[in-house]
Amino acid sequence: MIPQTWVELTDDESIKKMNRLLDLLDADDDVQATYHNWDE
């Protein structure tokens, strides 16, 4: 999956929230894969 548009997070709070969301999704056994358009 390759996104057509990218989103850049510059706010430290937004980056922390995005990382936490990805960690929570990764820890959930029901989630098989996650995709995002965040330009790290």
PDB file of N, H, CA, C and O in Angstrom:
ATOM      1  N   MET A   1       0.839  -1.172   0.000  1.00  0.00           N
ATOM      2  CA  MET A   1       0.000   0.000   0.000  1.00  0.00           C
ATOM      3  C   MET A   1       0.890   1.243   0.000  1.00  0.00           C
ATOM      4  O   MET A   1       1.670   1.463   0.927  1.00  0.00           O
ATOM      5  N   ILE A   2       0.764   2.026  -1.022  1.00  0.00           N
ATOM      6  H   ILE A   2       0.130   1.848  -1.774  1.00  0.00           H
ATOM      7  CA  ILE A   2       1.531   3.262  -1.123  1.00  0.00           C
ATOM      8  C   ILE A   2       0.544   4.421  -1.165  1.00  0.00           C
ATOM      9  O   ILE A   2      -0.305   4.478  -2.055  1.00  0.00           O
ATOM     10  N   PRO A   3       0.648   5.367  -0.194  1.00  0.00           N
ATOM     11  CA  PRO A   3      -0.299   6.483  -0.173  1.00  0.00           C
ATOM     12  C   PRO A   3      -0.060   7.460  -1.322  1.00  0.00           C
ATOM     13  O   PRO A   3       1.059   7.616  -1.811  1.00  0.00           O
ATOM     14  N   GLN A   4      -1.126   8.102  -1.728  1.00  0.00           N
ATOM     15  H   GLN A   4      -2.035   7.975  -1.331  1.00  0.00           H
ATOM     16  CA  GLN A   4      -1.039   9.123  -2.766  1.00  0.00           C
ATOM     17  C   GLN A   4      -0.618  10.474  -2.182  1.00  0.00           C
ATOM     18  O   GLN A   4       0.015  11.281  -2.862  1.00  0.00           O
ATOM     19  N   THR A   5      -0.973  10.711  -0.922  1.00  0.00           N
ATOM     20  H   THR A   5      -1.487  10.055  -0.370  1.00  0.00           H
ATOM     21  CA  THR A   5      -0.601  11.951  -0.239  1.00  0.00           C
ATOM     22  C   THR A   5       0.054  11.597   1.088  1.00  0.00           C
ATOM     23  O   THR A   5      -0.271  10.579   1.699  1.00  0.00           O
ATOM     24  N   TRP A   6       0.963  12.430   1.521  1.00  0.00           N
ATOM     25  H   TRP A   6       1.227  13.257   1.024  1.00  0.00           H
ATOM     26  CA  TRP A   6       1.673  12.227   2.775  1.00  0.00           C
ATOM     27  C   TRP A   6       1.310  13.342   3.746  1.00  0.00           C
ATOM     28  O   TRP A   6       1.030  14.467   3.330  1.00  0.00           O
ATOM     29  N   VAL A   7       1.314  13.032   5.035  1.00  0.00           N
ATOM     30  H   VAL A   7       1.541  12.118   5.372  1.00  0.00           H
ATOM     31  CA  VAL A   7       1.038  13.999   6.087  1.00  0.00           C
ATOM     32  C   VAL A   7       2.286  14.111   6.951  1.00  0.00           C
ATOM     33  O   VAL A   7       2.840  13.102   7.387  1.00  0.00           O
ATOM     34  N   GLU A   8       2.722  15.327   7.194  1.00  0.00           N
ATOM     35  H   GLU A   8       2.272  16.147   6.840  1.00  0.00           H
ATOM     36  CA  GLU A   8       3.893  15.541   8.036  1.00  0.00           C
ATOM     37  C   GLU A   8       3.430  16.096   9.383  1.00  0.00           C
ATOM     38  O   GLU A   8       2.753  17.123   9.445  1.00  0.00           O
ATOM     39  N   LEU A   9       3.802  15.408  10.448  1.00  0.00           N
ATOM     40  H   LEU A   9       4.351  14.575  10.397  1.00  0.00           H
ATOM     41  CA  LEU A   9       3.467  15.863  11.786  1.00  0.00           C
ATOM     42  C   LEU A   9       4.662  16.631  12.342  1.00  0.00           C
ATOM     43  O   LEU A   9       5.771  16.101  12.417  1.00  0.00           O
ATOM     44  N   THR A  10       4.429  17.875  12.729  1.00  0.00           N
ATOM     45  H   THR A  10       3.528  18.305  12.668  1.00  0.00           H
ATOM     46  CA  THR A  10       5.519  18.686  13.257  1.00  0.00           C
ATOM     47  C   THR A  10       5.353  18.969  14.735  1.00  0.00           C
ATOM     48  O   THR A  10       6.328  19.273  15.423  1.00  0.00           O
ATOM     49  N   ASP A  11       4.139  18.875  15.228  1.00  0.00           N
ATOM     50  H   ASP A  11       3.347  18.629  14.669  1.00  0.00           H
ATOM     51  CA  ASP A  11       3.852  19.129  16.637  1.00  0.00           C
ATOM     52  C   ASP A  11       4.261  17.920  17.467  1.00  0.00           C
ATOM     53  O   ASP A  11       3.872  16.796  17.148  1.00  0.00           O
ATOM     54  N   ASP A  12       5.041  18.129  18.529  1.00  0.00           N
ATOM     55  H   ASP A  12       5.357  19.042  18.789  1.00  0.00           H
ATOM     56  CA  ASP A  12       5.503  17.021  19.369  1.00  0.00           C
ATOM     57  C   ASP A  12       4.351  16.232  19.966  1.00  0.00           C
ATOM     58  O   ASP A  12       4.429  15.008  20.070  1.00  0.00           O
ATOM     59  N   GLU A  13       3.294  16.907  20.356  1.00  0.00           N
ATOM     60  H   GLU A  13       3.231  17.901  20.271  1.00  0.00           H
ATOM     61  CA  GLU A  13       2.125  16.239  20.941  1.00  0.00           C
ATOM     62  C   GLU A  13       1.460  15.319  19.912  1.00  0.00           C
ATOM     63  O   GLU A  13       1.044  14.212  20.254  1.00  0.00           O
ATOM     64  N   SER A  14       1.358  15.759  18.677  1.00  0.00           N
ATOM     65  H   SER A  14       1.696  16.658  18.399  1.00  0.00           H
ATOM     66  CA  SER A  14       0.753  14.942  17.622  1.00  0.00           C
ATOM     67  C   SER A  14       1.610  13.713  17.323  1.00  0.00           C
ATOM     68  O   SER A  14       1.083  12.628  17.079  1.00  0.00           O
ATOM     69  N   ILE A  15       2.908  13.883  17.344  1.00  0.00           N
ATOM     70  H   ILE A  15       3.337  14.764  17.542  1.00  0.00           H
ATOM     71  CA  ILE A  15       3.816  12.762  17.099  1.00  0.00           C
ATOM     72  C   ILE A  15       3.691  11.732  18.219  1.00  0.00           C
ATOM     73  O   ILE A  15       3.666  10.530  17.955  1.00  0.00           O
ATOM     74  N   LYS A  16       3.613  12.191  19.457  1.00  0.00           N
ATOM     75  H   LYS A  16       3.634  13.168  19.672  1.00  0.00           H
ATOM     76  CA  LYS A  16       3.445  11.278  20.592  1.00  0.00           C
ATOM     77  C   LYS A  16       2.131  10.510  20.483  1.00  0.00           C
ATOM     78  O   LYS A  16       2.089   9.307  20.740  1.00  0.00           O
ATOM     79  N   LYS A  17       1.059  11.203  20.104  1.00  0.00           N
ATOM     80  H   LYS A  17       1.093  12.180  19.895  1.00  0.00           H
ATOM     81  CA  LYS A  17      -0.246  10.555  19.971  1.00  0.00           C
ATOM     82  C   LYS A  17      -0.231   9.518  18.844  1.00  0.00           C
ATOM     83  O   LYS A  17      -0.795   8.434  18.988  1.00  0.00           O
ATOM     84  N   MET A  18       0.407   9.850  17.737  1.00  0.00           N
ATOM     85  H   MET A  18       0.866  10.731  17.620  1.00  0.00           H
ATOM     86  CA  MET A  18       0.478   8.925  16.607  1.00  0.00           C
ATOM     87  C   MET A  18       1.287   7.689  16.985  1.00  0.00           C
ATOM     88  O   MET A  18       0.890   6.569  16.664  1.00  0.00           O
ATOM     89  N   ASN A  19       2.400   7.877  17.653  1.00  0.00           N
ATOM     90  H   ASN A  19       2.723   8.787  17.914  1.00  0.00           H
ATOM     91  CA  ASN A  19       3.211   6.745  18.092  1.00  0.00           C
ATOM     92  C   ASN A  19       2.446   5.867  19.074  1.00  0.00           C
ATOM     93  O   ASN A  19       2.529   4.641  19.011  1.00  0.00           O
ATOM     94  N   ARG A  20       1.705   6.493  19.978  1.00  0.00           N
ATOM     95  H   ARG A  20       1.638   7.489  20.030  1.00  0.00           H
ATOM     96  CA  ARG A  20       0.919   5.730  20.956  1.00  0.00           C
ATOM     97  C   ARG A  20      -0.177   4.941  20.255  1.00  0.00           C
ATOM     98  O   ARG A  20      -0.414   3.780  20.590  1.00  0.00           O
ATOM     99  N   LEU A  21      -0.843   5.553  19.292  1.00  0.00           N
ATOM    100  H   LEU A  21      -0.651   6.496  19.020  1.00  0.00           H
ATOM    101  CA  LEU A  21      -1.884   4.858  18.544  1.00  0.00           C
ATOM    102  C   LEU A  21      -1.305   3.650  17.805  1.00  0.00           C
ATOM    103  O   LEU A  21      -1.890   2.568  17.837  1.00  0.00           O
ATOM    104  N   LEU A  22      -0.179   3.826  17.150  1.00  0.00           N
ATOM    105  H   LEU A  22       0.296   4.705  17.124  1.00  0.00           H
ATOM    106  CA  LEU A  22       0.444   2.717  16.427  1.00  0.00           C
ATOM    107  C   LEU A  22       0.878   1.606  17.379  1.00  0.00           C
ATOM    108  O   LEU A  22       0.752   0.427  17.047  1.00  0.00           O
ATOM    109  N   ASP A  23       1.386   1.967  18.557  1.00  0.00           N
ATOM    110  H   ASP A  23       1.488   2.924  18.827  1.00  0.00           H
ATOM    111  CA  ASP A  23       1.772   0.971  19.561  1.00  0.00           C
ATOM    112  C   ASP A  23       0.561   0.195  20.061  1.00  0.00           C
ATOM    113  O   ASP A  23       0.620  -1.025  20.213  1.00  0.00           O
ATOM    114  N   LEU A  24      -0.543   0.904  20.318  1.00  0.00           N
ATOM    115  H   LEU A  24      -0.592   1.895  20.194  1.00  0.00           H
ATOM    116  CA  LEU A  24      -1.758   0.238  20.788  1.00  0.00           C
ATOM    117  C   LEU A  24      -2.328  -0.701  19.727  1.00  0.00           C
ATOM    118  O   LEU A  24      -2.772  -1.803  20.049  1.00  0.00           O
ATOM    119  N   LEU A  25      -2.316  -0.278  18.487  1.00  0.00           N
ATOM    120  H   LEU A  25      -1.955   0.617  18.226  1.00  0.00           H
ATOM    121  CA  LEU A  25      -2.807  -1.139  17.409  1.00  0.00           C
ATOM    122  C   LEU A  25      -1.902  -2.358  17.239  1.00  0.00           C
ATOM    123  O   LEU A  25      -2.388  -3.459  16.978  1.00  0.00           O
ATOM    124  N   ASP A  26      -0.602  -2.171  17.385  1.00  0.00           N
ATOM    125  H   ASP A  26      -0.207  -1.277  17.598  1.00  0.00           H
ATOM    126  CA  ASP A  26       0.344  -3.271  17.260  1.00  0.00           C
ATOM    127  C   ASP A  26       0.162  -4.292  18.385  1.00  0.00           C
ATOM    128  O   ASP A  26       0.362  -5.488  18.173  1.00  0.00           O
ATOM    129  N   ALA A  27      -0.210  -3.833  19.559  1.00  0.00           N
ATOM    130  H   ALA A  27      -0.372  -2.862  19.731  1.00  0.00           H
ATOM    131  CA  ALA A  27      -0.387  -4.717  20.711  1.00  0.00           C
ATOM    132  C   ALA A  27      -1.702  -5.493  20.649  1.00  0.00           C
ATOM    133  O   ALA A  27      -1.842  -6.512  21.325  1.00  0.00           O
ATOM    134  N   ASP A  28      -2.661  -5.034  19.859  1.00  0.00           N
ATOM    135  H   ASP A  28      -2.548  -4.206  19.310  1.00  0.00           H
ATOM    136  CA  ASP A  28      -3.960  -5.696  19.758  1.00  0.00           C
ATOM    137  C   ASP A  28      -3.847  -6.924  18.849  1.00  0.00           C
ATOM    138  O   ASP A  28      -3.434  -6.815  17.695  1.00  0.00           O
ATOM    139  N   ASP A  29      -4.215  -8.082  19.380  1.00  0.00           N
ATOM    140  H   ASP A  29      -4.550  -8.171  20.318  1.00  0.00           H
ATOM    141  CA  ASP A  29      -4.106  -9.328  18.616  1.00  0.00           C
ATOM    142  C   ASP A  29      -5.073  -9.391  17.437  1.00  0.00           C
ATOM    143  O   ASP A  29      -4.827 -10.127  16.480  1.00  0.00           O
ATOM    144  N   ASP A  30      -6.163  -8.637  17.488  1.00  0.00           N
ATOM    145  H   ASP A  30      -6.363  -8.040  18.265  1.00  0.00           H
ATOM    146  CA  ASP A  30      -7.149  -8.667  16.411  1.00  0.00           C
ATOM    147  C   ASP A  30      -6.714  -7.856  15.190  1.00  0.00           C
ATOM    148  O   ASP A  30      -7.274  -8.032  14.108  1.00  0.00           O
ATOM    149  N   VAL A  31      -5.734  -6.980  15.343  1.00  0.00           N
ATOM    150  H   VAL A  31      -5.279  -6.837  16.222  1.00  0.00           H
ATOM    151  CA  VAL A  31      -5.262  -6.145  14.241  1.00  0.00           C
ATOM    152  C   VAL A  31      -4.164  -6.903  13.497  1.00  0.00           C
ATOM    153  O   VAL A  31      -3.150  -7.284  14.082  1.00  0.00           O
ATOM    154  N   GLN A  32      -4.381  -7.114  12.206  1.00  0.00           N
ATOM    155  H   GLN A  32      -5.205  -6.804  11.730  1.00  0.00           H
ATOM    156  CA  GLN A  32      -3.423  -7.876  11.412  1.00  0.00           C
ATOM    157  C   GLN A  32      -2.353  -6.987  10.787  1.00  0.00           C
ATOM    158  O   GLN A  32      -1.195  -7.393  10.688  1.00  0.00           O
ATOM    159  N   ALA A  33      -2.726  -5.782  10.366  1.00  0.00           N
ATOM    160  H   ALA A  33      -3.666  -5.453  10.447  1.00  0.00           H
ATOM    161  CA  ALA A  33      -1.768  -4.876   9.727  1.00  0.00           C
ATOM    162  C   ALA A  33      -2.266  -3.449   9.886  1.00  0.00           C
ATOM    163  O   ALA A  33      -3.469  -3.207   9.979  1.00  0.00           O
ATOM    164  N   THR A  34      -1.344  -2.518   9.916  1.00  0.00           N
ATOM    165  H   THR A  34      -0.366  -2.714   9.840  1.00  0.00           H
ATOM    166  CA  THR A  34      -1.710  -1.104   9.961  1.00  0.00           C
ATOM    167  C   THR A  34      -0.975  -0.380   8.844  1.00  0.00           C
ATOM    168  O   THR A  34       0.165  -0.711   8.517  1.00  0.00           O
ATOM    169  N   TYR A  35      -1.633   0.600   8.270  1.00  0.00           N
ATOM    170  H   TYR A  35      -2.559   0.869   8.535  1.00  0.00           H
ATOM    171  CA  TYR A  35      -1.064   1.438   7.225  1.00  0.00           C
ATOM    172  C   TYR A  35      -1.316   2.887   7.574  1.00  0.00           C
ATOM    173  O   TYR A  35      -2.353   3.209   8.155  1.00  0.00           O
ATOM    174  N   HIS A  36      -0.406   3.756   7.238  1.00  0.00           N
ATOM    175  H   HIS A  36       0.436   3.494   6.767  1.00  0.00           H
ATOM    176  CA  HIS A  36      -0.598   5.171   7.501  1.00  0.00           C
ATOM    177  C   HIS A  36       0.126   5.983   6.432  1.00  0.00           C
ATOM    178  O   HIS A  36       0.974   5.465   5.707  1.00  0.00           O
ATOM    179  N   ASN A  37      -0.218   7.244   6.350  1.00  0.00           N
ATOM    180  H   ASN A  37      -0.908   7.665   6.939  1.00  0.00           H
ATOM    181  CA  ASN A  37       0.416   8.131   5.379  1.00  0.00           C
ATOM    182  C   ASN A  37       1.237   9.217   6.097  1.00  0.00           C
ATOM    183  O   ASN A  37       1.404  10.328   5.593  1.00  0.00           O
ATOM    184  N   TRP A  38       1.730   8.868   7.260  1.00  0.00           N
ATOM    185  H   TRP A  38       1.594   7.966   7.669  1.00  0.00           H
ATOM    186  CA  TRP A  38       2.534   9.780   8.063  1.00  0.00           C
ATOM    187  C   TRP A  38       3.962   9.745   7.552  1.00  0.00           C
ATOM    188  O   TRP A  38       4.584   8.684   7.506  1.00  0.00           O
ATOM    189  N   ASP A  39       4.472  10.879   7.175  1.00  0.00           N
ATOM    190  H   ASP A  39       3.966  11.741   7.212  1.00  0.00           H
ATOM    191  CA  ASP A  39       5.845  11.004   6.702  1.00  0.00           C
ATOM    192  C   ASP A  39       6.749  11.192   7.915  1.00  0.00           C
ATOM    193  O   ASP A  39       6.876  12.300   8.436  1.00  0.00           O
ATOM    194  N   GLU A  40       7.377  10.104   8.362  1.00  0.00           N
ATOM    195  H   GLU A  40       7.274   9.204   7.939  1.00  0.00           H
ATOM    196  CA  GLU A  40       8.186  10.136   9.566  1.00  0.00           C
ATOM    197  C   GLU A  40       9.412  10.907   9.304  1.00  0.00           C
ATOM    198  O   GLU A  40      10.246  11.062  10.196  1.00  0.00           O
TER     199      GLU A  40
END
